[in-house]
């Protein structure tokens, strides 16, 4: 008798362990770890993951597995091990870790269908053959009543059949109508005489099959090739010449696009010096972490492409992570152009169905390379040869809800298991990564010069206080306006960045100072021009912009702050001849909009690209010679110890968009704090000086990378409850952690209330703390009853990206 240990899909403290189930006799040889199953759990049936098989169980009265969801494991042994590691390192439930590794389409209700993978039905056993005589797909329920599952699995292992999950609610497989010949070409030729001479179109269709030696063709292609109608095809089906069938096709988000094949470029000396140790690591099957610190435009992507080529040559697979925001068509083009159909692309712009299809290509081993955002790090490869994380400093690599993993940590963990290198690339690495490279934990590879020795763009810092003093009340400094006008006359392009992070347009009464706030969150409402709405970006609350102040009834109620729409209006006033493309949340909401706008700009249908952070990275246009940053300092005022670092990174990244090709570039940074070191050093591209200064500050305030930090956020609808629980937790932490470890708090969170829940936090700062995980686990266990019944929420982030 076999038993299976199953993690059930019930995310709660009490159920966060494996439960044993009997494996029914007929499935004893079928089941494997990593498969999803349906099991009885209390009064209901739930889905679960088999994590282990064993020959005996310590429990007597066991229930049996009711259904197999998979016939081949959807999680490899390595991913099961990774799930266990995620559970320990992020304090999440095991089921949450496993769910995070699968595409959304696999987290719904399923219908199972068997698909035929061979063109010769004759190779199937007699019991199965009749089901596939006239079709390629059969509902598993229909066949299961007649044929034992073991027989079906044998055919799957031989590669004759495959299991397809037809997903209800979320997505289905995409199918198209295919027309096939019923007989051999010689027989068809003889049968031609049976068609009446006046049925010319029918004769044309049959002749098309015979002449082109085609045994099957999609219906829409057949109709356009022969210029015939549906009716003619239907007549031939009725007469037995042809038959039709639905065939599965992948949803390809890039099917309408032709990617021109690109060839490797010659590397310069710096690039060669950078790629050599990576290739050595690949060939020697050696795990190393490389930090490729290269200025913008220094040719990091070409080094990635050529090292991937080495990985594919030795028959292994690679994962490339890029930040969501720079997963631009340009980026996809680079990889598809070099590696063609060997590439799967995963990012949030794809529909649920497209993501599911891309994941299936990986699972079926039809691709060797995945390019994607954060969650692509869980691609089910079994022969990983390298992981690349581009723009490794990007905060989007950290997941903000459970499991709170950082893609970089997962990449390093997986690469250790596979004995392969990880390459972290950035022009502005995080301080933690750069500090590790200084200590020799990571190997530093430096690219100091741009390809072809192009100059970095010259940077001018404009003090907006001086502009105001001299009577310029516009949002554009005189210098920036002159330069924009100059580019228009020369027919060159400009990029304008409005740095809006942590800064939004709010509504305030100029007479009494009243600010419209959200009734459910302690934060001001953001003004949206479209529909004159005020919205809360935390809970979604909306109200109409008031015409009078609700407090003092004054008419002097106005919105403050600069939105992209306002900048666009002002641009049109001062430069009426300029063609402007605006990229922000409003203009890129629809699927594919992001790409359309960038294509337009690339085809020179506009002179100025105006946008938020989404335009700061990954763009490469030959005619962009000017970059203007309108508000450089908005992030510096956030309550976040990484504020200076993020400002430096953003300014350096956006400056790198200028002068990437033949024409030299210029950058204008407008700021009210020109003396701030992050702005001053970004203008000089001096990362090393910034690193030294910032590290000095981090050391004096005990922040990473000198200390690790853990953030505990406690929330509840009742403020007294939140304060008392947070105080209890702080006392417990002080009692159980070492003297060297510092506990700060309890204090109210920077946003003290969200969605009518009050929020308090505690921070732990430590260098080495052996009791940390055990203590945090005890806190969760102690409050589990209140968390499930009393509306209490405790979230623990073991390496927070932001303290908000």
ZAMARGU-4260 file (C-alpha; in steps of 0.2 Angstrom, whole numbers, plus 5000, padded with zeros to 4 digits):
<rodrens>
0) 5000/5000/5000 | 5006/5017/4996 | 5003/5033/5005 | 5004/5051/5000 | 5009/5066/5010
5) 4998/5081/5004 | 4999/5100/5007 | 4981/5105/5006 | 4974/5121/4998 | 4968/5128/5015
10) 4980/5143/5019 | 4979/5143/5039 | 4991/5140/5053 | 4982/5123/5058 | 4983/5116/5041
15) 5001/5121/5036 | 5008/5104/5037 | 5007/5088/5026 | 4991/5076/5028 | 4993/5058/5024
20) 4981/5050/5012 | 4979/5032/5005 | 4984/5030/4986 | 4970/5020/4978 | 4976/5003/4971
25) 4974/5008/4952 | 4985/5024/4955 | 4999/5016/4965 | 5011/5017/4950 | 5005/5033/4943
30) 5007/5045/4958 | 5023/5056/4959 | 5028/5070/4971 | 5024/5087/4963 | 5007/5081/4956
35) 4991/5090/4961 | 4977/5080/4968 | 4959/5082/4974 | 4957/5075/4992 | 4943/5075/5005
40) 4946/5087/5019 | 4933/5088/5032 | 4916/5089/5023 | 4923/5096/5007 | 4935/5091/4993
45) 4950/5102/4990 | 4965/5103/4979 | 4983/5098/4986 | 5001/5095/4981 | 5009/5078/4984
50) 5026/5082/4992 | 5031/5064/4997 | 5026/5046/4994 | 5029/5033/5007 | 5025/5014/5011
55) 5018/5017/5028 | 5009/5030/5039 | 5008/5033/5057 | 4989/5036/5056 | 4976/5022/5056
60) 4960/5029/5048 | 4965/5037/5032 | 4955/5044/5018 | 4959/5041/5000 | 4964/5053/4986
65) 4948/5056/4976 | 4956/5062/4960 | 4972/5066/4951 | 4973/5083/4944 | 4989/5080/4935
70) 4996/5064/4927 | 5013/5072/4926 | 5020/5083/4940 | 5018/5101/4938 | 5031/5105/4952
75) 5048/5097/4950 | 5057/5090/4965 | 5068/5105/4965 | 5053/5117/4965 | 5046/5106/4980
80) 5062/5109/4989 | 5062/5128/4985 | 5044/5129/4992 | 5050/5122/5008 | 5064/5135/5008
85) 5052/5149/5004 | 5041/5144/5019 | 5056/5145/5031 | 5064/5161/5024 | 5048/5171/5022
90) 5037/5163/5035 | 5023/5160/5023 | 5011/5145/5022 | 5018/5130/5011 | 5002/5131/5000
95) 5006/5149/4996 | 5024/5145/4991 | 5018/5132/4979 | 5004/5142/4972 | 5016/5157/4968
100) 5026/5145/4957 | 5011/5141/4945 | 5002/5152/4932 | 4985/5160/4938 | 4976/5148/4925
105) 4981/5133/4936 | 4973/5140/4952 | 4955/5138/4946 | 4943/5123/4942 | 4949/5111/4929
110) 4943/5100/4916 | 4955/5087/4910 | 4956/5082/4891 | 4968/5070/4883 | 4977/5076/4868
115) 4984/5066/4854 | 5003/5070/4850 | 5006/5057/4836 | 4999/5058/4818 | 4998/5039/4818
120) 4983/5033/4828 | 4989/5015/4824 | 5002/5016/4838 | 4989/5017/4851 | 4983/5001/4860
125) 4966/4995/4854 | 4957/5000/4870 | 4961/5019/4867 | 4962/5020/4848 | 4943/5021/4844
130) 4942/5037/4854 | 4955/5046/4843 | 4949/5039/4826 | 4941/5055/4821 | 4947/5068/4833
135) 4962/5074/4842 | 4955/5078/4860 | 4945/5067/4871 | 4937/5072/4888 | 4946/5061/4901
140) 4930/5057/4910 | 4923/5049/4894 | 4939/5038/4892 | 4941/5034/4910 | 4926/5024/4912
145) 4932/5012/4899 | 4951/5012/4900 | 4962/5010/4916 | 4972/5026/4920 | 4988/5016/4920
150) 4986/5012/4902 | 4983/5030/4898 | 4999/5035/4908 | 5009/5022/4898 | 5004/5031/4882
155) 5009/5048/4890 | 5026/5042/4894 | 5029/5036/4876 | 5024/5053/4870 | 5008/5048/4861
160) 4996/5057/4873 | 4996/5072/4884 | 4985/5078/4898 | 4978/5096/4895 | 4969/5106/4908
165) 4954/5115/4902 | 4953/5128/4914 | 4935/5134/4919 | 4933/5153/4924 | 4950/5158/4920
170) 4955/5152/4903 | 4954/5138/4890 | 4965/5131/4877 | 4964/5141/4861 | 4958/5130/4846
175) 4956/5133/4828 | 4946/5123/4814 | 4958/5112/4804 | 4952/5103/4788 | 4960/5086/4784
180) 4960/5074/4769 | 4950/5058/4773 | 4960/5048/4760 | 4977/5046/4752 | 4982/5058/4738
185) 4981/5044/4725 | 4964/5039/4731 | 4958/5058/4731 | 4964/5059/4713 | 4953/5045/4708
190) 4938/5052/4717 | 4940/5068/4709 | 4929/5061/4694 | 4914/5059/4707 | 4913/5078/4709
195) 4900/5086/4696 | 4909/5097/4683 | 4899/5112/4688 | 4906/5111/4706 | 4921/5121/4701
200) 4926/5127/4718 | 4925/5110/4726 | 4937/5103/4712 | 4949/5117/4716 | 4949/5113/4734
205) 4953/5095/4732 | 4966/5099/4718 | 4974/5111/4730 | 4977/5097/4743 | 4984/5085/4729
210) 4995/5098/4721 | 5003/5105/4737 | 5003/5088/4745 | 4995/5095/4761 | 4986/5083/4772
215) 4979/5096/4784 | 4977/5115/4784 | 4968/5128/4795 | 4951/5132/4788 | 4954/5151/4787
220) 4970/5148/4777 | 4962/5136/4765 | 4948/5148/4761 | 4960/5163/4758 | 4972/5152/4748
225) 4958/5145/4736 | 4946/5160/4737 | 4932/5148/4740 | 4918/5148/4753 | 4913/5138/4769
230) 4899/5130/4759 | 4911/5121/4747 | 4921/5114/4761 | 4906/5108/4770 | 4900/5099/4754
235) 4916/5090/4753 | 4915/5085/4771 | 4898/5078/4768 | 4904/5068/4753 | 4918/5061/4763
240) 4933/5069/4754 | 4938/5079/4769 | 4934/5080/4788 | 4936/5094/4800 | 4943/5094/4818
245) 4947/5107/4831 | 4966/5109/4834 | 4975/5117/4849 | 4986/5132/4845 | 4996/5142/4857
250) 4990/5160/4861 | 5006/5169/4855 | 5006/5187/4860 | 5019/5190/4847 | 5012/5180/4832
255) 5008/5196/4821 | 5026/5201/4823 | 5041/5196/4813 | 5058/5196/4823 | 5072/5199/4812
260) 5087/5187/4816 | 5101/5196/4824 | 5119/5190/4825 | 5131/5192/4839 | 5141/5208/4839
265) 5160/5210/4841 | 5164/5213/4860 | 5176/5226/4866 | 5189/5223/4878 | 5179/5227/4894
270) 5165/5216/4888 | 5177/5202/4884 | 5184/5203/4901 | 5167/5203/4909 | 5161/5188/4899
275) 5176/5176/4901 | 5173/5172/4920 | 5154/5169/4916 | 5158/5157/4902 | 5171/5148/4913
280) 5158/5146/4926 | 5146/5139/4914 | 5158/5127/4907 | 5165/5121/4924 | 5147/5119/4931
285) 5152/5131/4945 | 5140/5142/4955 | 5146/5160/4956 | 5136/5176/4958 | 5143/5190/4947
290) 5138/5208/4949 | 5140/5216/4932 | 5142/5235/4936 | 5141/5244/4919 | 5136/5261/4915
295) 5120/5264/4904 | 5124/5260/4886 | 5139/5249/4890 | 5133/5234/4881 | 5127/5223/4896
300) 5113/5215/4885 | 5125/5209/4872 | 5136/5201/4886 | 5119/5193/4892 | 5115/5186/4875
305) 5132/5179/4871 | 5133/5170/4888 | 5115/5163/4885 | 5122/5156/4869 | 5135/5147/4878
310) 5122/5140/4890 | 5111/5134/4876 | 5126/5126/4867 | 5129/5114/4881 | 5111/5109/4881
315) 5105/5119/4896 | 5092/5132/4900 | 5092/5150/4905 | 5081/5162/4915 | 5082/5181/4912
320) 5073/5193/4923 | 5069/5210/4918 | 5059/5223/4928 | 5041/5223/4923 | 5042/5241/4918
325) 5056/5238/4906 | 5049/5222/4898 | 5047/5233/4883 | 5044/5226/4865 | 5062/5232/4862
330) 5068/5220/4876 | 5058/5205/4869 | 5064/5209/4852 | 5082/5207/4857 | 5080/5190/4864
335) 5067/5184/4851 | 5078/5191/4837 | 5093/5181/4843 | 5085/5165/4849 | 5069/5164/4840
340) 5056/5151/4845 | 5068/5145/4859 | 5061/5159/4870 | 5046/5160/4881 | 5040/5177/4888
345) 5031/5179/4904 | 5025/5196/4911 | 5009/5205/4917 | 5004/5212/4900 | 4999/5195/4894
350) 4982/5188/4897 | 4979/5173/4909 | 4978/5162/4894 | 4994/5168/4886 | 5003/5166/4902
355) 4997/5148/4904 | 5002/5144/4886 | 5020/5151/4889 | 5021/5141/4905 | 5016/5125/4896
360) 5030/5128/4883 | 5042/5128/4897 | 5035/5113/4906 | 5035/5103/4889 | 5053/5108/4886
365) 5049/5116/4870 | 5059/5132/4875 | 5076/5134/4883 | 5075/5152/4888 | 5063/5162/4898
370) 5062/5181/4898 | 5051/5188/4911 | 5047/5198/4926 | 5048/5193/4945 | 5038/5176/4945
375) 5048/5169/4930 | 5061/5164/4942 | 5050/5149/4946 | 5050/5143/4928 | 5050/5123/4929
380) 5067/5120/4921 | 5076/5105/4926 | 5093/5108/4918 | 5096/5126/4923 | 5113/5133/4916
385) 5112/5152/4921 | 5101/5165/4929 | 5102/5184/4924 | 5094/5198/4933 | 5095/5214/4924
390) 5093/5231/4933 | 5095/5221/4949 | 5092/5236/4960 | 5074/5237/4954 | 5062/5236/4969
395) 5049/5226/4959 | 5059/5211/4961 | 5053/5210/4979 | 5035/5203/4981 | 5025/5214/4993
400) 5012/5200/4998 | 5015/5182/5004 | 5026/5174/5000 | 5037/5190/5002 | 5052/5183/4992
405) 5065/5193/4983 | 5069/5186/4966 | 5087/5188/4968 | 5087/5177/4983 | 5077/5163/4974
410) 5089/5164/4959 | 5104/5162/4970 | 5096/5147/4979 | 5091/5139/4963 | 5108/5142/4955
415) 5117/5134/4970 | 5106/5118/4967 | 5110/5118/4949 | 5129/5123/4951 | 5127/5137/4939
420) 5131/5156/4938 | 5119/5170/4943 | 5123/5187/4934 | 5116/5203/4942 | 5117/5218/4931
425) 5115/5236/4934 | 5122/5254/4931 | 5117/5258/4949 | 5118/5242/4960 | 5109/5241/4977
430) 5121/5245/4991 | 5119/5228/4998 | 5125/5220/4981 | 5139/5232/4979 | 5145/5229/4997
435) 5144/5210/4994 | 5155/5212/4979 | 5168/5223/4989 | 5169/5209/5002 | 5171/5196/4988
440) 5154/5187/4991 | 5150/5192/4973 | 5162/5193/4959 | 5163/5211/4952 | 5163/5213/4933
445) 5165/5232/4928 | 5160/5240/4912 | 5165/5258/4914 | 5163/5264/4896 | 5149/5265/4884
450) 5150/5255/4868 | 5161/5263/4854 | 5168/5275/4868 | 5153/5286/4866 | 5152/5300/4879
455) 5140/5300/4893 | 5127/5314/4891 | 5132/5331/4899 | 5121/5335/4914 | 5115/5352/4919
460) 5107/5354/4937 | 5094/5369/4937 | 5090/5376/4954 | 5071/5379/4953 | 5072/5391/4967
465) 5082/5403/4957 | 5070/5401/4942 | 5056/5407/4954 | 5066/5421/4961 | 5069/5428/4943
470) 5051/5427/4939 | 5049/5411/4930 | 5033/5403/4937 | 5033/5389/4923 | 5036/5371/4927
475) 5050/5372/4913 | 5066/5381/4917 | 5073/5393/4904 | 5087/5382/4900 | 5076/5366/4897
480) 5064/5376/4886 | 5079/5383/4875 | 5085/5365/4873 | 5068/5358/4869 | 5066/5371/4855
485) 5083/5368/4849 | 5079/5349/4847 | 5063/5353/4838 | 5072/5364/4825 | 5085/5350/4822
490) 5072/5336/4821 | 5079/5327/4836 | 5069/5319/4850 | 5067/5322/4869 | 5061/5313/4884
495) 5053/5321/4899 | 5052/5312/4915 | 5040/5318/4929 | 5045/5309/4944 | 5029/5306/4953
500) 5033/5293/4965 | 5027/5298/4983 | 5020/5314/4976 | 5003/5316/4970 | 4991/5330/4965
505) 4980/5334/4980 | 4966/5346/4983 | 4968/5360/4996 | 4958/5376/5001 | 4969/5391/4999
510) 4958/5400/5013 | 4957/5388/5027 | 4970/5375/5022 | 4958/5360/5021 | 4964/5345/5012
515) 4952/5332/5005 | 4956/5316/5013 | 4950/5298/5011 | 4937/5293/5024 | 4944/5276/5026
520) 4963/5279/5025 | 4974/5292/5033 | 4980/5299/5016 | 4975/5313/5005 | 4964/5309/4990
525) 4973/5311/4973 | 4966/5322/4959 | 4962/5314/4943 | 4958/5326/4929 | 4948/5313/4919
530) 4930/5315/4926 | 4936/5328/4939 | 4937/5314/4951 | 4947/5312/4968 | 4953/5295/4971
535) 4961/5285/4985 | 4975/5275/4978 | 4975/5263/4993 | 4957/5258/4995 | 4949/5264/4979
540) 4937/5276/4987 | 4931/5290/4974 | 4922/5307/4975 | 4918/5321/4964 | 4930/5336/4965
545) 4921/5349/4976 | 4918/5367/4969 | 4918/5374/4986 | 4928/5370/5002 | 4917/5358/5013
550) 4925/5367/5029 | 4924/5386/5025 | 4913/5386/5009 | 4927/5396/5000 | 4928/5395/4981
555) 4947/5395/4982 | 4949/5376/4982 | 4962/5370/4970 | 4972/5355/4966 | 4991/5356/4970
560) 5004/5346/4962 | 5009/5343/4944 | 5002/5328/4934 | 5007/5322/4917 | 4991/5330/4909
565) 4996/5347/4916 | 5013/5346/4910 | 5007/5341/4893 | 4995/5356/4892 | 5009/5368/4897
570) 5020/5360/4884 | 5007/5363/4870 | 5006/5381/4876 | 5024/5385/4876 | 5029/5374/4861
575) 5013/5373/4850 | 5022/5364/4836 | 5029/5350/4846 | 5021/5333/4844 | 5019/5325/4862
580) 5016/5307/4867 | 5011/5305/4885 | 5014/5289/4894 | 5006/5287/4911 | 4993/5275/4920
585) 4979/5283/4910 | 4986/5281/4893 | 4994/5264/4895 | 4979/5255/4904 | 4973/5245/4888
590) 4983/5230/4883 | 4996/5234/4870 | 4995/5253/4873 | 5012/5254/4880 | 5019/5246/4865
595) 5009/5256/4852 | 5015/5272/4860 | 5033/5267/4860 | 5032/5261/4842 | 5025/5278/4837
600) 5039/5287/4846 | 5052/5275/4838 | 5045/5279/4821 | 5047/5298/4824 | 5029/5302/4824
605) 5032/5313/4840 | 5045/5324/4846 | 5043/5323/4864 | 5040/5307/4875 | 5033/5313/4892
610) 5030/5300/4906 | 5032/5294/4923 | 5045/5281/4929 | 5039/5269/4916 | 5050/5278/4903
615) 5066/5278/4913 | 5072/5261/4909 | 5076/5250/4894 | 5072/5262/4880 | 5085/5264/4866
620) 5080/5277/4853 | 5094/5283/4841 | 5087/5301/4840 | 5084/5305/4858 | 5097/5318/4862
625) 5089/5327/4877 | 5082/5320/4893 | 5073/5332/4905 | 5069/5328/4923 | 5055/5339/4929
630) 5055/5335/4948 | 5070/5327/4954 | 5068/5328/4973 | 5050/5321/4976 | 5056/5304/4983
635) 5069/5312/4994 | 5055/5318/5006 | 5048/5300/5009 | 5050/5292/5026 | 5061/5278/5019
640) 5080/5275/5022 | 5082/5270/5004 | 5075/5287/4997 | 5092/5294/4992 | 5097/5278/4984
645) 5081/5277/4974 | 5083/5295/4968 | 5101/5292/4963 | 5096/5276/4953 | 5081/5284/4944
650) 5091/5300/4939 | 5106/5289/4932 | 5094/5277/4923 | 5084/5291/4914 | 5100/5301/4910
655) 5106/5285/4901 | 5092/5286/4888 | 5101/5301/4880 | 5114/5300/4867 | 5115/5281/4865
660) 5119/5281/4846 | 5129/5293/4835 | 5122/5310/4841 | 5128/5316/4858 | 5116/5318/4872
665) 5111/5331/4886 | 5102/5330/4902 | 5093/5344/4912 | 5088/5340/4930 | 5076/5352/4938
670) 5076/5352/4957 | 5073/5362/4973 | 5087/5354/4982 | 5102/5355/4970 | 5114/5353/4984
675) 5108/5335/4989 | 5122/5323/4987 | 5111/5310/4977 | 5107/5323/4964 | 5124/5331/4963
680) 5133/5314/4961 | 5120/5307/4949 | 5124/5322/4938 | 5142/5317/4938 | 5138/5298/4936
685) 5149/5295/4951 | 5142/5279/4959 | 5157/5276/4969 | 5157/5292/4978 | 5138/5290/4981
690) 5141/5273/4988 | 5154/5279/5000 | 5143/5293/5006 | 5127/5283/5008 | 5136/5269/5016
695) 5143/5281/5029 | 5125/5287/5033 | 5118/5269/5034 | 5132/5264/5046 | 5129/5278/5058
700) 5110/5274/5058 | 5112/5255/5059 | 5103/5252/5042 | 5107/5238/5029 | 5119/5232/5023
705) 5127/5234/5040 | 5111/5228/5049 | 5097/5216/5043 | 5080/5223/5047 | 5063/5215/5050
710) 5047/5225/5049 | 5031/5218/5058 | 5015/5227/5054 | 5000/5224/5065 | 4982/5230/5059
715) 4965/5230/5066 | 4949/5240/5065 | 4950/5245/5083 | 4965/5257/5087 | 4967/5251/5106
720) 4968/5233/5100 | 4982/5237/5088 | 4992/5247/5101 | 4990/5233/5114 | 4995/5219/5103
725) 5010/5228/5096 | 5016/5232/5113 | 5014/5214/5118 | 5024/5209/5103 | 5038/5222/5106
730) 5040/5215/5124 | 5040/5197/5118 | 5054/5202/5105 | 5064/5211/5118 | 5063/5196/5130
735) 5067/5182/5117 | 5081/5191/5106 | 5099/5194/5110 | 5106/5210/5118 | 5114/5215/5102
740) 5097/5215/5093 | 5088/5232/5093 | 5069/5232/5094 | 5061/5249/5088 | 5043/5253/5092
745) 5028/5251/5093 | 5025/5266/5082 | 5010/5271/5071 | 5014/5266/5052 | 5018/5281/5040
750) 5001/5278/5034 | 4992/5275/5050 | 4975/5269/5043 | 4971/5260/5027 | 4954/5253/5023
755) 4947/5257/5040 | 4961/5247/5048 | 4973/5255/5060 | 4991/5251/5057 | 5006/5250/5070
760) 5023/5243/5067 | 5039/5236/5076 | 5056/5235/5068 | 5070/5223/5072 | 5088/5227/5068
765) 5100/5213/5070 | 5117/5207/5063 | 5116/5189/5069 | 5101/5182/5078 | 5100/5164/5080
770) 5082/5164/5088 | 5074/5176/5076 | 5064/5164/5065 | 5059/5153/5080 | 5053/5169/5089
775) 5043/5176/5074 | 5035/5159/5072 | 5030/5159/5090 | 5022/5176/5088 | 5011/5170/5073
780) 5006/5154/5083 | 5001/5164/5098 | 4990/5175/5089 | 4983/5163/5076 | 4966/5161/5085
785) 4964/5180/5084 | 4970/5181/5067 | 4957/5169/5061 | 4942/5175/5071 | 4945/5192/5077
790) 4950/5202/5062 | 4968/5204/5068 | 4982/5205/5054 | 5000/5203/5057 | 5012/5204/5043
795) 5031/5200/5044 | 5043/5206/5031 | 5060/5199/5034 | 5069/5211/5021 | 5057/5226/5018
800) 5059/5236/5003 | 5050/5251/5010 | 5045/5255/5027 | 5028/5263/5022
</rodrens>
